[in-house]
């Protein structure tokens, strides 16, 4: 913990990127919300619930709203607390969002070359599908922007390189094998047999390198000839300054808007070139298949969860495992509360265990059927869909437990029943979510061990006698589906949803949640900053999505409490329910305010604070650079040098498919391997 507490937000951004900082900031935001709303709710509602629930035998249940008498004046208190929660959360969210915008603008200022001056182009017309033709389109003899100029530094058409890619991947495997073979015997002499094996690997590596060079030359010649079998409809154009890039991003180049679509490019090391090779018609067809897979997963997941849960109850284990029944009987004589404790743990453990496979399934669907252009885009989709699935199959599990189809049919007949179902069943299941939150504590602690990476490291270092550096290198990175930013942010949003939905129905949830988010801040502060390798950065896209999800969670909280108060008065014209429902206006104002901020691109006012000199040169003027701006530019340059040190390899200097690049040396090419590993991570 001391290592994490000594880390500053700037350290987090430098080591984990703005996405890593966003996850840690989201945990800090939830802690701030809990410290803001927690003390008043716990100190006031817990005693009031305890006094009102005199007929409830369970001690913990007396702190819940479930057994409050009908038409009690306490419902007016709850209506006031709903407004308090919505306003307090809105204030905390807006303050945190402004902090994010400040860091987002700094991140946009520091986007390195070539990403800062490049556009990604899709659906390029056939006449422009070569490097030279694409470059001349902007700055050639008949250039669209400036004729016969040097405003375009580089243009690249994505190649269809299926055969070259297979040979290149074989080359990487041979380089890896040679590197591992040398690392095993770095400190000692090789036996004749081992030397013969190493010589054979080196010979195969040289032969494969020659094949790749020959195939690469064929591809480049085909690009010059605009061969449609090689030239795809996607490419990248790198300009000489940000000014020309911003101009290109804001324009429609063709009357047919489906042609020549331009957008901001991802990090050069994160581009999924395989998806850029596919034409738009083919990608749309596969996306329909992907949506069908998601629909099937959505419909079939609920009965599977119910089936597994039914086999992991304490009664089922006692029936089919007599030894466990006997041990439980003896243990319960010593500790009477043990059966109820195990019942709660088994119920949540079964669901958590099965849901552990959900990110891998969703990620496989995303990467197989959806044409994502970068790994961070795949992670972003995973974050959104994973949260949606968790919200339905965890938070609303009591409503959908029978069957998704049965519940959907019932709601189709009477859609207004959704509020009644939520209001009646969710307050009764608070103990289940207590257990679920406690299981989350253990999951976070277990994740800090990095068990999967540790297993691979031990396998390479001990069983295969690899050197420590090689074993460490090849044990990274962690699984992109289970431990990527998408699944982590989706799970964090779910825990925030459970906290806010139950904050007034069951105030003790705030205590369990505070422990969870405190552990999570320490766990991810260690993992992202001090243990894991840095991932490609989207610049905080996950944060913006999390803020939108909080707005949805607040709306769900208001509707739930409206249903609870309606059920307490047994009439629609309930004063507390109407007061509670009016809090949706505050939620809408929060949503509108968040959406009013520009975050995707750098506002021109912000851009001109640090780059007037560059624009002056582009426009041919001699406007001097203010002293403060010069100092700021120097500071940014120094920070960029510090951020780039110690990474082991320089960042890519242009957009190129890895198999199309030529690198010297026959040893393992670490930079290209890193790029391959990070394609979808």
C-alpha angles and dihedrals in degrees: 000000000000089000091053095044090054090057117100126210089252089056089051093053092047095048102034105019127237090297091058090047089049092057092049091044090051090056090048090049091054091048089051091049091050093050089048100049100021105074096048094044096045095042095048109027098040094059092042092051092045093053094043096047098066094142097056112101096196111087097213092046090061088072092058131085094236101099102036110134118257118270091012118165086233088079089069088056089053091051089055092048091052089060090045092053094047094048094043093048091046091053093048092046095050093048091049092045091055089052088052093050090053091053091041091057091048089050091051090050090054101045102136127231133303094022093056093061102030134096127199114226125200133185093027113185115252093247091063099044099117133076094248096043092050092050094047090051088071105029110006131106091300095025118175094220108025124352120235093358138132098234090118112067098179141001125191132185114206109245127222097233108165095139094039091047093055091050092045092051089052088051091054091050090053092048090051092049092050092048093050092045092053093046092056092059102031093120100037144044120269122241118239091258094048091047090051091051091049092049090051091052092049091049091049089048093054092047091049091048089055092050091050091050091051093048091046090055090052090052094050092049089051090053091055089054091046091237106189089212089065108023114077127200094253132079149145131248120197117199130201094246144014089250093068092042092054090048092051093048093055097051135089104219100191137037086233101067092200088071127076098008112186128199143156110287124233124239108299091237092052102051114124097216093179090069092046089058092063119086119239095253092055093046092051091052092053091047090060088054089050092053090051090052090051091049091051091048091049094051097042100042098075099057090045091054091047091049093051092045091053090056094048099056119117092244092053092050092049091050097050100031109049093180091058090050092053093047091048091051091053094044094047089056088061097037111024095189092057097094094053090044092052092046091058094043093049092049094054095036092057092051093045093048093053093042088055087076093051098083091052092050094047092045091051091052092048096049095041102046109016120075099231112175096204140023092245089057090055089049091049092053090047090053092052097044095040090054091049092051093045092048091054102037098038109026095034096033092117091058097043097035096107096054136311091232094050092048092046091053091049092050092046089060093047114010092181089070091077091080091047092049092050094045095049101042109029097061089053094057101058093115090057090056091046087061091043091054092048090051086053090060090057093045092055092050091048092050090058089066091064087213097179094051091043091053092052091047093052091046092054098038099042109022097036097030094231121164118265093248094050092044090051092047096050094044089064142122113037122237107296095212101048100031103027126112092262098061093038095052092043091053092046090053090051092053089049089051093051090049097051097040092054099033095105101021091056110011093186087072088076091064094051091045093051090056091047096051092043091054090044092053090054095041097050092036086062098039100045098039106030109021116028129064118255114268130211109281128228091190098247103317088139091058094056090049090049091053090053090049091052089056089053091047091052090050090051090049092052093048092047093051090045089056092046092052092045089053089050092056099034091219135088094227094069116149096213091046093052092047089050093047091053088065086079086079090062090048090052091050090053091049091049093049093051091049092048092067119090111225109146097073131025112260112241091241090058092044094053091055092074107016110047092117093058091049092047090056091048091051093045096242129130099224109157122237114243115244093241091053091050090052091049092050090051091050092050091049092052091047090050091053091050093048092050097050122101096017093120096232136039119255117262112276097206143010109272135142107252093235090055095055123092117222129179124234133053097234124096110302100224097186094053092046090052090051092050093049092048097049092103101009 
